[in-house]
Amino acid sequence: MEVIRTQLNKPADGDDFRIQQRRSRDLLRGDLSDEELEEYVQSKIITTTLDKAVAWARGNAMFPATFGLACCAIEMMSIVAARVDVARFGFEAFRASPRQADLLILSGRISIKMAPVVRRIYDQMLEPKYSIAMGACSSSMGVFNNYALVPADKFMPVDIHVPGCPPRPEALMHGILKLRQQIQLDPAMSWRERYGAGETIEVMPDEGERLLAEARTEDDAVAMQLPEAPRA
């Protein structure tokens, strides 16, 4: 949600800054007439919807997890420096705990043994949460295309893929801005709307079969309640 401020800060009818201060004083005193009050409110207040305001706040206050996997992590660290300065968009507060983070940047190659650990960290993050596959290794295994590695989207949802080996900090910044645009303007672009995955839950290995059995039981109960299709 972008706001154009040129018309809002421009003096109305050639008024200077001192006259605007007097109008503000008259507003506090209640001396403005109905027409003057309506004109003043229209020039100073921006209205929007609650959904757009929440999306704007989420897109400008992401907390990435302090998490690195390989050489791409060095490029990820540099986005908080003065050259790229990710703090301009509210992404500079890296959190050491997944329970305080809502963005997971997979910066490097992921081995088969590391994949369950990464998924567990992702499951411990708070909703709504997002993920970025940074580099060719986490996106498509890259130059290490062998049996020991696995792409990120094979075991967890990925919102944005950033190509490169390794991608420059500007490329990661481009991916972050794409994620910010996706959150603010079109949340339906994400995988959650396409696959109906509103939230994820963390389960222990011995609980997986029980949850799957309960889900099958619920699906069978719903199927029994549906009316049968008419036969031709």
C-alpha positions as CSV (number, residue, x, y, z in Angstrom):
1,M,0.0,0.0,0.0
2,E,1.8,3.1,-1.2
3,V,0.8,6.6,0.0
4,I,1.4,9.7,-2.1
5,R,2.3,12.5,0.3
6,T,3.0,15.3,-2.2
7,Q,-0.5,16.6,-2.1
8,L,-0.9,16.1,1.6
9,N,2.1,18.2,2.6
10,K,1.5,20.9,0.0
11,P,0.0,24.0,1.5
12,A,-3.7,24.5,0.5
13,D,-4.6,27.7,-1.4
14,G,-1.1,29.2,-1.0
15,D,-1.1,29.0,2.8
16,D,2.2,29.0,4.4
17,F,3.4,26.9,7.3
18,R,2.3,29.4,10.0
19,I,-1.2,29.5,8.7
20,Q,-1.3,25.7,8.9
21,Q,-0.2,25.9,12.5
22,R,-3.0,28.3,13.2
23,R,-5.5,25.9,11.6
24,S,-4.2,23.1,13.8
25,R,-4.6,25.3,16.8
26,D,-8.2,26.2,15.8
27,L,-8.9,22.5,15.4
28,L,-7.8,21.8,18.9
29,R,-9.8,24.6,20.3
30,G,-12.9,23.6,18.2
31,D,-13.1,26.9,16.4
32,L,-13.3,25.5,12.9
33,S,-16.6,25.6,11.0
34,D,-18.1,22.4,9.5
35,E,-16.8,23.1,6.0
36,E,-13.3,24.1,7.3
37,L,-13.2,21.0,9.6
38,E,-14.2,18.7,6.7
39,E,-11.6,20.2,4.4
40,Y,-8.9,19.9,7.1
41,V,-9.7,16.3,7.9
42,Q,-9.7,15.3,4.2
43,S,-6.2,16.8,3.8
44,K,-4.7,15.2,6.8
45,I,-6.3,11.7,7.2
46,I,-6.0,8.7,5.0
47,T,-8.6,6.0,5.2
48,T,-8.0,2.3,4.3
49,T,-9.3,-1.1,5.2
50,L,-8.3,-3.2,8.1
51,D,-6.9,-6.0,5.9
52,K,-4.7,-3.6,3.9
53,A,-3.4,-2.0,7.1
54,V,-2.6,-5.4,8.6
55,A,-0.9,-6.5,5.4
56,W,1.1,-3.2,5.3
57,A,2.2,-3.8,8.9
58,R,3.3,-7.4,8.2
59,G,5.1,-6.5,5.0
60,N,7.2,-3.8,6.8
61,A,8.0,-5.6,10.0
62,M,9.4,-9.0,9.2
63,F,11.7,-10.8,11.7
64,P,14.1,-13.1,9.9
65,A,15.6,-16.0,11.8
66,T,19.3,-16.0,12.5
67,F,19.9,-19.1,10.5
68,G,22.6,-19.9,7.9
69,L,23.5,-23.1,6.1
70,A,26.5,-22.5,3.8
71,C,28.2,-19.8,1.7
72,C,25.0,-18.0,0.9
73,A,24.8,-17.1,4.6
74,I,27.7,-14.7,4.2
75,E,25.8,-12.8,1.5
76,M,22.7,-12.8,3.7
77,M,24.7,-11.3,6.6
78,S,25.8,-8.4,4.4
79,I,22.2,-7.2,3.7
80,V,22.2,-5.5,7.2
81,A,25.3,-3.5,6.4
82,A,25.2,0.1,5.1
83,R,25.5,-0.8,1.4
84,V,22.1,-2.6,1.1
85,D,20.6,-1.5,4.5
86,V,17.6,-3.8,4.8
87,A,16.6,-1.8,7.8
88,R,14.9,0.6,5.4
89,F,12.1,-2.0,5.1
90,G,11.9,-3.2,8.6
91,F,13.8,-6.5,8.1
92,E,16.9,-5.8,10.2
93,A,15.7,-7.4,13.5
94,F,17.2,-11.0,13.1
95,R,15.9,-13.3,15.8
96,A,17.9,-16.1,17.3
97,S,14.8,-18.0,18.3
98,P,12.3,-19.4,15.7
99,R,9.4,-18.6,18.1
100,Q,10.2,-14.9,17.6
101,A,10.8,-15.0,13.9
102,D,8.4,-15.1,10.9
103,L,10.8,-15.4,8.0
104,L,13.2,-18.2,7.3
105,I,15.9,-17.6,4.7
106,L,17.4,-20.9,3.6
107,S,20.9,-19.6,2.7
108,G,22.8,-22.6,1.4
109,R,22.7,-26.3,0.5
110,I,20.5,-28.6,2.5
111,S,21.5,-32.2,3.1
112,I,19.1,-35.0,3.7
113,K,20.1,-35.2,7.3
114,M,19.7,-31.5,7.8
115,A,16.2,-31.3,6.1
116,P,14.3,-32.6,9.2
117,V,16.1,-30.0,11.4
118,V,15.2,-27.2,9.0
119,R,11.6,-28.4,8.9
120,R,11.4,-28.5,12.7
121,I,12.7,-24.9,12.9
122,Y,10.1,-23.8,10.4
123,D,7.3,-25.6,12.3
124,Q,8.3,-23.8,15.5
125,M,7.9,-20.3,13.9
126,L,4.8,-18.3,14.4
127,E,2.0,-17.8,11.9
128,P,1.9,-16.1,9.5
129,K,5.4,-17.2,8.4
130,Y,7.3,-17.1,5.2
131,S,10.4,-18.6,3.7
132,I,12.9,-17.7,1.0
133,A,15.1,-20.3,-0.8
134,M,18.3,-18.3,-1.3
135,G,20.7,-19.6,-3.9
136,A,20.7,-22.5,-6.4
137,C,21.4,-25.2,-3.8
138,S,18.3,-24.7,-1.7
139,S,16.2,-24.1,-4.8
140,S,17.4,-26.9,-7.1
141,M,20.5,-28.4,-5.5
142,G,22.7,-26.3,-7.8
143,V,26.2,-27.5,-8.6
144,F,26.0,-30.1,-5.8
145,N,23.3,-32.1,-7.6
146,N,23.8,-35.5,-5.9
147,Y,22.0,-37.9,-3.7
148,A,23.0,-36.1,-0.5
149,L,21.2,-32.9,-1.1
150,V,17.5,-32.0,-1.3
151,P,15.8,-28.8,-2.5
152,A,13.8,-26.9,0.0
153,D,10.4,-27.1,-1.6
154,K,10.5,-30.9,-1.3
155,F,10.0,-30.9,2.4
156,M,8.7,-27.4,3.3
157,P,6.7,-24.6,1.6
158,V,8.8,-21.9,-0.1
159,D,7.3,-18.5,-1.0
160,I,10.2,-16.9,-2.9
161,H,13.2,-18.5,-4.8
162,V,16.3,-16.4,-5.3
163,P,18.6,-17.8,-8.0
164,G,22.4,-17.5,-8.0
165,C,25.5,-19.3,-6.8
166,P,25.8,-17.4,-4.5
167,P,23.3,-14.6,-5.2
168,R,24.5,-11.1,-4.4
169,P,23.0,-9.2,-1.5
170,E,21.1,-7.1,-4.1
171,A,19.5,-10.3,-5.4
172,L,18.4,-11.3,-2.0
173,M,17.0,-7.8,-1.4
174,H,15.0,-8.2,-4.6
175,G,13.5,-11.4,-3.3
176,I,12.7,-9.7,0.0
177,L,10.9,-6.9,-1.8
178,K,9.0,-9.4,-3.9
179,L,7.9,-11.1,-0.7
180,R,6.9,-7.8,0.7
181,Q,4.9,-7.0,-2.4
182,Q,3.2,-10.4,-2.2
183,I,2.2,-9.8,1.4
184,Q,0.9,-6.3,0.9
185,L,-0.8,-6.3,-2.5
186,D,-1.8,-9.9,-3.4
187,P,-1.7,-12.4,-0.5
188,A,-3.4,-14.9,-2.9
189,M,-0.2,-15.3,-4.8
190,S,1.3,-17.4,-2.0
191,W,1.1,-21.2,-1.8
192,R,-1.3,-21.0,1.2
193,E,-4.2,-19.9,-0.9
194,R,-3.4,-22.3,-3.8
195,Y,-3.1,-25.4,-1.6
196,G,-5.5,-24.5,1.3
197,A,-2.7,-24.6,3.9
198,G,-3.7,-22.0,6.4
199,E,-1.2,-23.2,9.1
200,T,1.2,-25.9,10.0
201,I,1.6,-27.9,13.2
202,E,4.6,-29.5,14.8
203,V,4.2,-33.2,15.6
204,M,6.4,-35.9,17.0
205,P,7.4,-38.8,14.8
206,D,5.2,-41.2,16.6
207,E,2.2,-38.9,16.3
208,G,2.2,-38.8,12.5
209,E,0.4,-42.0,11.9
210,R,-2.3,-41.2,14.5
211,L,-3.0,-37.8,12.9
212,L,-3.2,-39.3,9.4
213,A,-5.6,-41.9,10.7
214,E,-7.8,-39.2,12.2
215,A,-7.7,-37.2,9.0
216,R,-8.8,-40.3,7.0
217,T,-11.6,-40.9,9.4
218,E,-12.9,-37.3,9.1
219,D,-12.7,-37.5,5.3
220,D,-14.7,-40.8,5.3
221,A,-17.3,-39.2,7.5
222,V,-17.6,-36.2,5.2
223,A,-17.9,-38.5,2.2
224,M,-20.7,-40.5,3.8
225,Q,-22.7,-37.3,4.4
226,L,-22.4,-36.1,0.8
227,P,-25.4,-37.0,-1.5
228,E,-24.7,-39.5,-4.2
229,A,-24.4,-38.2,-7.8
230,P,-27.4,-39.1,-10.0
231,R,-26.8,-42.0,-12.4
232,A,-27.3,-41.5,-16.1
